[in-house]
Amino acid sequence: MTDKSLHIVFALYPGVTHLDFTGPHQFLQRLPGAKVTVASVEGGEMEADGLTFARLTPFFDIERCDLICVPGGFGTTEAMLDEVFLEQVRRLAGTATWVTSVCTGSLVLAAAGLLRGRRAACHWAWRDQLALFGAIPDASRVARDGNVITGGGVTAGIDFALTVAAEIAGDAYAQGLQLALEYAPAPPFDSGRPELAPAPVRARIEALYGADMPVRLAAAQQAAAKLKETV
């Protein structure tokens, strides 16, 4: 366990899924020496799935960080094409010891050029799009490749946070966090992954996501093309 200062930045954008960052935030803010900053391009307030988060810090006020985490959400489609947002993610990632994401936040990291040749996790419905950016899609709940640690969809953010906590403060400390926050998942249904869900349930959710798939795919292709131009 370390007593050094640990500056953690969660990088938000419009349309983010709040559990993607509030789950990890709950765990990571309890790490020794942790200072957690929730940031966005302009700072101020941001709505996320019906909740409004206030007093966000503008990216431009943050010089550096030890860990940056980009959450996912339906707003990923626009975030992949937001050059101001991507530039700030790249800048802070360049100062960080750990570059991380949850859910489709890995698509944002990929669009920022941070996942070339790296294995990365993502929400199952959008995971394959990582390959457009030269990343290697990984179906794991949490994937690690060097200093890049990525979590799968939404609730995987808690497993991700415990993985990060163990890396930074040791297994015993992470286990203590798990106990203190009583993370002992026992879901009433075993349908949290596509291969486990009943076929009708999977078909319904795939249809739901499928309605937005062409737009998200087009944005990913456009972002990937822009990235190639910078190489």
C-alpha positions, 0 to 999 in steps of 0.5 A, spaced: 500 500 500 502 506 498 501 513 502 503 517 496 498 522 493 494 519 487 490 523 482 484 520 479 480 523 473 474 521 470 473 524 464 465 525 462 462 527 456 454 528 454 450 522 454 455 518 459 452 512 463 453 514 470 454 507 473 460 507 469 463 512 473 460 512 479 461 505 481 468 505 480 468 512 483 465 509 490 471 504 490 477 508 487 476 514 492 477 510 498 484 508 495 490 511 500 492 518 498 486 518 493 484 525 490 478 524 485 476 529 480 470 529 475 472 533 469 469 535 462 471 539 457 467 545 460 466 543 467 460 545 471 454 541 470 452 535 466 446 530 466 447 523 466 441 518 465 437 522 469 442 525 474 445 531 474 452 532 476 455 539 478 461 542 480 465 538 474 472 541 473 474 543 466 479 539 463 484 545 462 484 546 469 488 539 470 495 539 469 496 532 470 493 525 473 496 519 475 490 515 473 485 517 467 478 513 466 473 514 461 466 511 462 462 509 456 455 511 454 450 512 448 454 519 448 460 515 446 458 516 438 459 523 439 465 523 443 469 519 438 468 525 434 469 530 439 476 533 437 477 537 443 475 532 448 479 527 445 485 531 445 484 532 452 484 525 454 490 524 450 494 530 453 492 527 460 493 520 458 500 522 456 501 524 464 498 518 467 501 512 470 494 508 468 490 509 462 483 506 463 476 505 461 469 502 463 464 500 457 464 503 451 469 508 454 474 504 451 472 506 444 473 513 446 480 511 448 481 508 441 479 514 437 484 518 441 489 513 439 491 510 445 489 503 444 493 501 437 495 494 438 492 493 445 487 488 448 481 492 451 474 490 454 468 493 452 460 493 452 459 486 448 454 490 443 460 494 441 466 490 442 468 489 435 468 496 433 475 496 437 478 493 431 477 499 427 482 503 431 487 497 431 485 495 438 484 487 440 477 486 442 477 482 449 471 479 451 474 479 459 470 482 464 476 486 465 482 486 460 489 489 462 495 490 457 501 494 460 498 500 463 492 500 460 486 497 464 479 496 461 472 494 464 467 491 460 459 493 460 457 498 466 457 493 472 464 491 470 466 497 472 466 495 479 470 489 478 475 493 474 475 498 480 477 492 484 482 490 479 485 497 479 485 497 487 489 491 487 494 494 482 495 500 486 494 498 493 495 490 493 490 485 494 489 485 501 487 492 501 482 491 495 479 485 498 478 490 504 474 494 500 470 489 497 468 487 504 467 494 506 462 495 500 459 488 501 460 487 494 458 479 493 454 479 487 448 474 487 444 476 481 437 473 481 438 471 473 444 468 470 443 473 463 448 478 464 452 476 458 450 474 451 452 467 451 448 466 458 441 470 456 435 466 454 435 467 446 428 471 446 431 476 451 438 477 447 434 478 441 430 483 444 436 487 447 440 486 440 434 489 437 434 495 442 441 496 440 441 495 433 437 501 432 443 505 434 448 501 431 449 504 424 450 511 427 455 508 432 458 504 427 459 510 422 462 514 427 467 509 429 469 508 422 469 516 421 473 516 427 478 511 425 479 514 419 481 521 422 486 517 426 489 514 421 490 520 418 494 522 424 499 516 424 
